Amino acid sequence: MELENINKKAIEAASILVVGDAMLDRYWFGDASRISPEAPVPVVKVTRREDRLGGAANVARNSASLGSLTSLLAVIGDDEAGNVLMELLEKSNVRPCLYKDPNTTTTVKLRILARNQQMLRTDFESQVQGLALDMHESRFASLLPDHDAVILSDYGKGGLDRIAKIIAQGRTFGKPILIDPKGDDYSCYKYATCITPNRSELAQVVGQWRDEEDLQNRAQNLREELKLEKLLLTRSEEGMTLFDEDGSWSVPAQAREVFDVSGAGDTVISVLGVMLAAGYDWRTAVTVSNRAGSIVVGKLGTATVTFEELFGKQ
């Protein structure tokens, strides 16, 4: 299919439920022209501050930027960062389905940049647990029937500690379940429709491959072990490879100047989910996701792509 012929109305009618670890990305921009007298580190004079959606919230923001109906289910803290996150979601046309837990701290990643170079990142976070997870699970069951596809964005902050139950519920309703995985144990993702690891993430689980044949064997063994329909490997400058029961299929990267890879995985899985929810086949969905990833790495920080950037004006 020619990508310029993608139906915009189908994209806008698609409904996506994103579940996972939402976070706030804070950027402090400034200039560094001297070294601190207190320690051998640069002094950054901050001149501008910016807050952006991160983690699962950035995944939701990406699907909403294409015009799709998007809901975000997550647990956040009852704090200033949580309030900012909710405001940003609403501005991004994402429906916030958030449980504010007074015992949880909203995850914040603070990046300090000088002349667009990252100097330092500081993380503020806590683990989701207890009653918050009970509420999370119950809300998922009520939201599921109204959405065409589910994206689980796992950043290891506890929001998906009951992921096996979430996957089972989703499959019962026949919804595609896409997962951006984390860690070195993927057993909790069993029975999902598709996982989307990058090269380093996959190598943590299956070991480093010697060549393409070895990669094929390791990836397919993992896919079969986890009872997945698909496994999509994102490979940076090597593009993407989709593994399924028919073998493997690769799409080459689209050459662009890489400025910042942060959030690229969020863009890829969100666009993949939107395309599948809109009724497109896997190869079309992967091709569009690959194009989206190549666009977003040319932008600073966690960013999005628009329908017009992907497909041109219609």
MOMOVEN-V292351 format. One record per backbone hydrogen bond with DSSP energy under -1.0 kcal/mol. NH is the residue of the N-H (numbers start at 1). CO is the residue of the C=O. Records with the same first field share a line. If there is no record, write none. Layout:
BEGIN
NH->CO  CO
END
This chain:
BEGIN
5->2
6->3
11->7
12->8
13->9
16->69
17->149
18->71
19->151
20->73
21->153
23->54
24->107
25->52
26->109
27->50
28->111
29->48
30->113
31->45
36->41
41->39
43->34
45->31
47->29
48->29
50->27
52->25
54->23
56->21
57->54
59->55
60->56
61->57
62->58
63->59
64->60
65->61
67->64
68->63
69->14
71->16
72->95
73->18
74->97
76->99
79->77
83->79
84->80
85->81
86->82
87->83
88->84
89->85
90->86
91->87
92->88
93->90
94->89
95->70
97->72
99->74
101->76
104->101
108->124
109->24
110->122
111->26
112->120
113->28
114->117
115->30
117->114
119->112
120->112
122->110
124->108
128->157
132->129
133->130
134->130
135->131
136->132
137->133
138->134
139->135
140->136
141->137
142->138
143->139
144->140
146->143
147->144
148->15
149->15
150->176
151->17
152->178
153->19
154->180
161->158
163->160
166->162
167->163
168->164
169->165
170->166
171->167
172->168
173->169
174->171
175->170
178->150
179->194
180->152
189->186
190->187
191->226
192->189
193->177
194->177
196->179
202->198
203->199
204->200
205->202
206->202
207->203
215->211
216->212
217->213
218->214
219->215
220->216
221->217
222->218
223->219
224->220
225->221
226->222
228->223
230->193
231->243
232->195
233->241
234->197
235->239
238->235
239->236
240->251
241->233
242->249
243->231
244->247
247->244
249->242
251->240
259->297
260->297
264->261
267->263
268->264
269->265
270->266
271->267
272->268
273->269
274->270
275->271
276->272
277->273
278->274
279->276
280->275
285->281
286->282
287->283
288->284
289->285
290->286
291->287
292->288
293->289
294->290
295->291
296->292
297->293
298->295
299->296
310->306
311->307
312->308
END
